[in-house]
Amino acid sequence: MICISCGHENDEKFCPNCGEKRDTPKITFASTITSTIATITNMDKGFLYNLKNLTLNPKHTIEEYLKGKRKRIFNPISFLIIAITAYLVLESFFSIASIASEKQVNAVKGTLPYRIGSTGAAFIYNNFKFFWIFTVIPLSLITKLFFRRYNFAEHITINSFILGHLTLIVGSISFLIFRIPLILNPFIFIALTWYIYRVFHQKNDKTGSFITAFASVLFFIITLFAIIVILGLINLI
């Protein structure tokens, strides 16, 4: 038999040259749906595998992925995108009550800080999926600065796992209970501190690792605020 992928002739179940399966079934609509559902729901491989293991042992799961053991673990960027999409679908079913009263809004309405903040917030709200995905970049720059153990690409991977997991689990649950939008949700940042500590902590310096994790998240919050202001200024100009 000749392999359909590389043309290598062989009689094995899997091609010894490229690993392609010998009897690959024809793609149909039903097979595509089945494969997609299996990838997401399989507790031993895929999206739910990520959720289970990032909850129980995030440090081990992420380290396994970084070492190259990636067969069971769902791709971190895809995981982050799906998690954010699922959160936004959930959020779309509920309306977010205004935090400020009409009197408070009218008191500052028309002032420059209000216009900058509201314009930046409106831009982020309309493009939230992309905004939240790209926050992994400044977060990774910050964790790279505070924790020098991995290279920048590895920090992107680590933080994609963490942000995706916290968005779907902590973000969704706290939103259902308190109706707090993700970017203003204090539970997200508290959990982010804990997860960064769990992944990066050193056994011989747990106190110092926690302080560093707290400082990195605080710096991340300040960075997000600065980005909102910059976006507001750009959209006003």
Number of C-alpha atoms within 10 A of each C-alpha: 11 12 21 14 12 12 12 14 13 14 12 12 11 14 21 14 13 12 13 15 15 16 10 8 8 6 8 9 8 9 12 11 11 11 11 12 13 15 18 17 13 14 16 14 17 21 24 19 20 27 21 15 17 19 16 11 12 22 19 14 22 24 14 13 19 15 8 8 12 14 10 16 21 21 17 23 18 14 25 26 18 16 23 25 15 15 21 17 11 14 19 10 8 11 8 13 9 9 9 9 8 9 9 10 13 11 10 12 13 11 10 12 14 15 17 21 18 16 20 22 18 16 16 19 13 10 11 17 15 12 13 19 16 12 17 23 17 15 23 24 18 19 27 19 12 15 19 11 12 14 12 17 12 17 23 22 19 27 25 26 26 24 28 27 25 25 22 21 16 20 27 23 15 17 19 12 8 10 17 20 16 21 17 10 16 14 17 20 20 14 17 23 20 15 22 24 21 18 20 21 19 13 8 8 9 14 13 13 21 19 12 20 25 19 16 24 21 15 16 20 16 12 16 16 15 12 15 21 20 15 19 23 17 12 13 12 5
